Amino acid sequence: MKRSDITVRYYDHESRPVVNVKVTRAPTEKDFAMLVERDPRFTLAWIEANVSDDDRNHAWDEACRHCFEQAEEDAKEIFGQSTKLYQAGRSGGWLYIDGMTRESMEHWNAIDVAKWAKFEKWSKQTADDVPFQYLWYINERHFGEWASQQTTIESFCVEL
């Protein structure tokens, strides 16, 4: 990556280097496959039939929050513990680091650019994890309880 490859946008009264972390995909079979001990009944159809719109939106928000926190930890690992990460844009789809501006970038050396490239790569990988985190949250908060109730009902019916 060269300095000229870094995306710069205007946020908070400054032109800043930013990372595009917009999530542009829904959960896929690959995301379901990553769930440990997945019950084959847990599908997108089950989610739509059994989880309210509000609960699905909450699960998505929680997945995004979790991934932002991971990006924040990554930023601290790369740039130092005092690093402050912010989201910008209508849906928070851009990340920027407090104190980094287009002007400060003019003084970056190859090491600084390499650090940014690492941060950008890690942030995009984290954003790509949002659909899996969404499924994990719903599996933990909704499906597990439902599956437990189904097992109890099925056990009761067998005993009759």
N, C-alpha and C positions, 0 to 999 in steps of 0.2 A: 504494500500500500504506500502511496505517496501522499504527501500533505494535500495535494490538489484533489485526491480521491475522496477526501472527507466531506461529508454533507454538512453544510452550514445553513442554518435557518435563524430567523429573527424571533427571539422569545425574551420576555422580561426585559425589554428595552436594550437588548444587545444581540448582535449576530454571534451565534454560538455553534460549535461543532455538536452535531446531534446524531443519534442512532434511531433509525426507523424500526420500531418494534410492534408495528400494527399486526394483529393476528388476523390472517386472511383465510383461515380454513376452519372447518368444523371437525369434530372428532371423526377419526377413521377407524377401520378395523385394526390397523397397526396400533392405535392408541388403546383400544380394547385389549389387544393381545399383550400389552405391557402390564396389565393388571395382574397381580399375583393371585393365584387361586380364583380365576374368573369363573363365575357361574354363567353357563351359556344362556340363561334367561335374561341376563343383563345386556340389553341392546338399546339402540336409539329408540326403537319402537316402544320398549318398556318405559324409557325415560319420558317420552311424550305422553304416554297413557297414564303414568303414575306420579309424575312430578309437576307441580303447578308452574305456570310461567314465572311467578314471583320467586319460587324456589330455584328454578333453573337460572334465572337472572342473578340471584344471590350466589349460586354456585359458580357462575362465570366470573362474577366480581371477586369472589374469594380466590379463584384460580389466578386471576390477574394480579391480585394483591400479593399472593404467594410468590409469583414470578418477579414482581417488582422488588420484593424484599431480597430475592436471590440476586437480582441484578445489582442491587445496592451493596450487598456483601461482596460481589465480584468487583465492583468499582473500588471498594475499600481495599481489597486485596491487591489490586493493580496500582492504584494511585495513592494509597495511604489511608489510614483509619479516620482521618478528619474529613474525608471526601463526603460531599452531600450531593445526592442524586435527585433529580426532579423529572417529573413527567410534564409534557406540554402537548398542545393540540386538543381538539374537541373531545377525543376519546382517550387521551393520554398515550397516543401512539408514537411519541417521540421522547427520547431520554436525553437529558443534558446534565452536565456536571457544573455545580456552582463554581464560579471563578474562571471557567474556561470560556474564552471568547475568541472571535476571529482574530482580534488584535494579539492576544496571547499566543495564538497558533503560529504567528509569524516568527516566533522565537523558538519553536519546537525543533529539536534535533531528531535524528533517526530513531533514537531510543524512545522519545516521546510519541512519535508517530507509530512505532511498533506497539507501545502500550495502548494507544487508542485503537489500533487494529485488533488487538487481543480483546479489549473491552467490547468493541463492536461485534466481534465474532461470538463471544460468550453471551452477550445480550440478545442477539438474534436466536441463538440456540435456546436460551431461556424462554423467549417469546414463543418459539415453536412448541414449547412444552405446555402451553396454556390449555390446549384441548385435552391432553392427558390429565392434567391437574383437575380440570372440570369433571371428567369422568370419575377420577379418584374420589373427589369430594362427594359426588352424588352416590357413588357406590358405598362410601362410608356412612353418609348421613341418611340416605333414603333406602337404597336397595337392600342393605344388610338387615334393616329392621323388617322390611317387607318379606324377604326370604325367610327370616326367622319365623314370622307369623305363618307363612305358607307351610313350613315344615311342621309347625305345631298343628295346624289344621289337617294336614295330610296324615300325621301320626294319629290324630283323634279319629279321623274317618276310617283308618285301617283297623283301629281297635274296635270299632262298632261292627 
